[in-house]
Every structure is written in structure tokens, then in C-alpha cells.
Amino acid sequence: MPKSILLKYVIPFLLWFGLMIFFAFLIDYLLHLGNIYWVGKYLGIPGTLMIIFSFIYSARKRNIIRSGSPKGLLAFHEYMAWGGSVLILVHAGIHYNAHLAWLATYMMIINVMSGLVGKFIVKNARASMNDRKQALIAEGMSTEAIEKELFYDSITFGLITKWRVIHLPIAMMFFILAILHIITIIIFS
């Protein structure tokens, strides 16, 4: 029988998000271990550039550029944004007095989470649910039993299909806060 949406999409989502946090802590730990923790201060620049370059996918999707495979550019977008986010998390460190920087970091984390929802959960959830339903029909289950079996999957699917509504506005908020952070660094440094 096909795996549930939880096992097929939600668990990989949590693993990728957990890996992002893990790598940020690992890089930060290694920088401190090597007594080169000051390098973290400069990782915001390549992290930001990686995230900016990841928007080539968005430009292709909106026909601003015409070259490149949408599927390949989507993978490029996902990995560049994820890697850039790791570097920015290392850059962010723990600075309690940097409220604007932390707001930008929180928006980035929320944006990465919503992007991972799109990558792992929404992309194939409908097909997965239909496959599961067909397998249950093939087993000879009644309509009522199938509805009971797929109840939590259908609720999960209904909630996660709303991700696109929030992904772009969150990305815009992250962009605005990041620009404000960069401007304040330039002004006050």
C-alpha cells in the first residue's frame, strides 16, 4: 500500500529543515572551534547573493528570462535558497540587540519553511492521495471506509495547499527587512 502523505512528504520536509538548522550550528561551531568565529560576520554576503541568484527561477517562471529548464531552475532555486539560508543563519549568530536583523532572519526561516512545504508536501500530495484512494478501492474497501482511512490526509492536504498564498508575501517581507538591515549596517558602520 502507498505511504501516507505524512511519511512521504512531511517527514522529508522536517528533515530538510532540521538539516538547515544543523548545518548552521555545525558551521558556527567549527568557526568557533578554529577561533575564526569572525568569518561568520561576513557569511551574510554570500548567503544573500545565493538567495538573490535563486530568483532566476522566478524570473524564468514569469518569462522575464526565456532560457533554462523550469524544472532545473526550480532545483537551483531550492538548493541556492537553502544554502544561502544556512550561511545567513551562521551570519546571524546570537546578537540580542540586533532586532531588525533578527526580524529578517525570522522571515527568512518562515520563508524557507513555506518553500519546503511547496517542495515536499504540495507538489505531489494530490497524486499521492489519489494513488492511495485507488489502492484502497482495489482492495475492495467501501466508500465510507476509504473516507475514514483518508480523513487525516485530506485535512492535511487542504491546509497545505494554501502555502502559495503566503510564500510570496513572506519572501517580500524578508526582502524588505533584509534591505533595511543592509542599509542600517552601511549607515551605522
C-alpha positions, 0 to 999 in steps of 0.5 A, a space after each residue: 500500500 502507498 505511504 501516507 502523505 505524512 511519511 512521504 512528504 512531511 517527514 522529508 520536509 522536517 528533515 530538510 529543515 532540521 538539516 538547515 538548522 544543523 548545518 548552521 550550528 555545525 558551521 558556527 561551531 567549527 568557526 568557533 572551534 578554529 577561533 575564526 568565529 569572525 568569518 561568520 560576520 561576513 557569511 551574510 554576503 554570500 548567503 544573500 547573493 545565493 538567495 538573490 541568484 535563486 530568483 532566476 527561477 522566478 524570473 524564468 517562471 514569469 518569462 522575464 528570462 526565456 532560457 533554462 529548464 523550469 524544472 532545473 531552475 526550480 532545483 537551483 532555486 531550492 538548493 541556492 535558497 537553502 544554502 544561502 539560508 544556512 550561511 545567513 543563519 551562521 551570519 546571524 549568530 546570537 546578537 540580542 540587540 540586533 532586532 531588525 536583523 533578527 526580524 529578517 532572519 525570522 522571515 527568512 526561516 518562515 520563508 524557507 519553511 513555506 518553500 519546503 512545504 511547496 517542495 515536499 508536501 504540495 507538489 505531489 500530495 494530490 497524486 499521492 492521495 489519489 494513488 492511495 484512494 485507488 489502492 484502497 478501492 482495489 482492495 475492495 474497501 467501501 466508500 465510507 471506509 476509504 473516507 475514514 482511512 483518508 480523513 487525516 490526509 485530506 485535512 492535511 492536504 487542504 491546509 497545505 495547499 494554501 502555502 502559495 498564498 503566503 510564500 510570496 508575501 513572506 519572501 517580500 517581507 524578508 526582502 524588505 527587512 533584509 534591505 533595511 538591515 543592509 542599509 542600517 549596517 552601511 549607515 551605522 558602520 
